[in-house]
Amino acid sequence: MYLVKVYITLKPTVNDPQGLTIKGGLHTLGFGQVKSVRAGKYMEIKLDEEDRLKAEEQIREMCRKLLANPVIEDFRFELEEINPTSR
């Protein structure tokens, strides 16, 4: 069993209005040293799979088909083997 940590971010060429809003809010709060903010998504998925390569391929497919928009987003993930009793 694996705990998968998925990170989804906008591609560098895509405008990020949420990041700009956060940056503006931070400046308003006195954090003027912040030069840029890019917002993204983070997910944790528990995957009941024994084979690491199969788990990696399943997560890639999940990201390509549903979790990330391949036109405007990039994704990466980390797999951590966990004890099945920690369900």
Buried (B, 14 or more C-beta within 10 A) or exposed (E): BBBBBBBBBBEEEEEBEEBBEBBEEBEEEEEEEEEEBBBBEEBEBEBEBEEEEEBBEBBEEBBEEEBBBEEEBBBEBEBEEBEEEEE
